[in-house]
Amino acid sequence: MSFDLRASAREEMIREGFDPDFSPSVEEQIKTIRTRSFTVAGNGVRDLRDRLWSSIDNQTSHDLDQVEFAERVDGGIRVLIGIADVDSEVPIRSPIDQHAASQTTTVYTPARIFPMLPLALSNGTTSLSPDSDRLAVVVEMLVANDGSILSSDVYRAAVRNRFQLVYDAIGPWLEGKAAPPPNVAAATELQAQLKLQDEAACNLREQRHRLGALDFDRIEAQPIMDDGEVRGIAARHANRATNLIEDFMIAANEVMAQRLTHAGLSIVRRVVKTPRRWPRIVQLAASYGMNLPAEPDSSALAAFLNRQKLIDELHYADLSLALVKLMGPGEYVLSRAGDPPQGHFALAAHDYTHSTAPNRRFADLVTQRLIKAELTKQPAPYFDGELDQIARNCTLKEDAARKVERTMGKRAAALAFRNRKGQSFNAVITGVSAKGVFVRVLNPPIEGRLMHGEREVDVGDKIRVTLLNTDPQRGYIDFER
């Protein structure tokens, strides 16, 4: 029996409170955007189109939010991160902005993507697409050899993406496991540029780890689609290229937060408070022979993770998955001028916001508007009450988006595994609640419910399971111990 994954995704979006369709007023606004031509505006906009900008993203990504450039200078490496100036095309409180404010995020499902902004923008005029002139907000950082940021600046600029690169090709090349992709092999200057970016990113990462940032080894399930049908499930691993972009984005977000804080502006912060299940984390670490303090301590937890990665890298992903579940999700909060900053526990960051993906996250678009107001010394475009409501809605919708993506991931996995009943797999416990006990198979990485043998287990326990049944309609995958 066939199952319509695309129709199911749309139904799930509506069930979780999203509006997957754009209104006629949005369509009318798009028409006016399509008629505009690019100009390098005044008001302090620098012309940096001659730099060797490049982007690194997924193979299928068209909503490109960032481009990067680096150069070696006295004192370290100067890193420039160009962020798509979405605000220039989406006036505040316009129909498109109102839709984005209500949805707050792009939702990714195996069969269909539900964009926060119309594709004419996110994949078109506001995407930093290759060989296209675009406006950007640039975060500039001088990264020292020890990974500290010696100085930083934020300004507007015109940019031009010269090379659209992908993680799966650049990562193995940076790791020395593969030859460079053809477009990189043919550009000696680009090769040097990417290696310089990688050097700066590694320095930033090492500094964060010294400060107690946590290093998780994430493995994600990637449905293999063919003409709308699920053909299988593959494991997607982080690599040197994904780490490079992650390190740059974390640093850029910290610079943005610090700039706005020092200017005395209220902002929407992205925070991960102390882990909600720290006692279980302590218990889990003890089972590995490591004593953690009774009170949450990111440095101690980071030391435990680093030790385990050295001792048993093969199973480090299992431990990472358990700890991510025990940490709990992040949230958006209003931080008023003068408030002590609420930090990001996992990143060991005291000043942190979201700013680098305005095509797909509304919180980032809000931050962009705040920083542009600060750059021109204009009043903040939002009152504190508005920012508080935005933060709450972003958290609610992010939680809802996770539910949609998780449900659709389970439905895709159920379709891929419907002919594998009776097979056994290694698994790790990922959830224990009144709703039941949930496990994640390690290879390929799929989640389901433990129907039998669920007593006396907790998050992080490793067990062997057998596939009992799958139900694509309900997204159910059932296992027994």
Steps between C-alpha positions, in 0.01 A plus 500: 500500500643839399542782750505868396787644702457853358130521590577352840763768564255779420239351731758472777600865457139612542453268799797663676370852442683603183354661189678333207345731240574864418214750486404702187645812666836324522481409131431865415799615701723250319410659167640837613823336618556325167499833315784653702857519370812474714682815605780559748313729736657775710482531877840343557456197271845379397564343160672166569397318185862458394577269796523125447175418678378140515220311671488146638165332555303184423479366146133593469512841673390804303414730794861610550533721808877540530820547304851497644840655432829496692844659471816472708600826667725612783372341819304215344233434236236753405169322439208662320155339515238650270140446611216547252334840550144366502367811673574710190242299304251430781375821665397460861128420547449449125292194396813285449638611836169425673500149354863447608422633849218249543690200360849599636692219327545296186395140558689220323332166432621216276243557225452875520649819646264760647684833471454785745542745211366458146747313278520805273690658789670225701615314186518816289547867580608456863710186445875556464491301179819459294588769245233737632550842657337516841481722807630348823569576863866414555650380827877557499725331759873491562563144623827456690709184480361391837142535372412814693330784312730801527262746333171500312274722295158486335404695188293482182655408165436385146632148436517248218520126567767356269474133596207300633658201674352200682588335830531148363770603252695760701505308831685189377746719307583710808543176696746368241272209412407606147610715210349847472182530294561615140410866556740518797775305323492753218535800734830512689407825676174348622685198641724728704198704607309196627800364690543839664134498601544149638802612703307789652200277574719239673655773714155628596383150587803421715450823693133418561595157627752652738215711638283190551297470179356154439595300191225264390537252215166528321375236258176589321266284296483602136210346303602398149228632270431407138211671319320562829546142623717394795763251386704475819657676797862617508707639787620858467813583701658831588833565328773763483292724272187490719720576800657794316164664434373418849806659661468814288127533570546460876769769501289733283199455729712585804635814329146609411373447855794686651460792259131542584559452874773763507268737310245464779232340283253232602542183293362151450757255632537135418576317826548146625463510876648244737410143396156397622621147589845568644471223767450244222801646314704454819374142528579429134853640535553285810417190297798596282722547806487881508384705800318822418412766759152508650432843348501552120850575372561533124881476534478174695251358252724608210797323661291182531396520134855561381626203699234267366563606142867407541423172676214375281441708188299217340217536753539872570194581288286284733614698802454831316143412410413412860650822635326717241168350612585556867608859439157605380416748222607861479263794508469864398474761776475878521814660643438862597768766508692454824382144566779252583543283189358149511761272352501201268611205717606273214703770323654649817382836364375784721382731219312310232223566252387368162591723206652299216194342331244777432358315198381215719471628861294802601708561814800558273305752290402684819866510610596633156254786534633583846862506381414713195324750728808507722731556202302805387428620857126470442246402768451128552223368270339294781377575851595263783148357511519416129839333541368295793206378291729425205731296724210298641351432157839401354546246781149359455533474123849350519365229731210445257742484204704234680183297548412528131850408389522214750158363402574520128842348555331208676247461219780496243691246709187288543462494121867409452487222763159344436664194343760449778282361779677244716847649447710591805703815567721665759319792663522762775218618729411861408187568705321372809166660590137430574448466124741207483863407444665603176813368334720598211651240272860590429540376146304631324400770751121464548285545810209296630319379809606208715185290539642209704793488743474867595533458879806624691655694214588869474632748248846398384466125556614289204288198408426260215157527336293321238265679260140396572288720278481823302203728433578783252162668552559548872877522474542204733804273510472238776784296647540236767806437712 
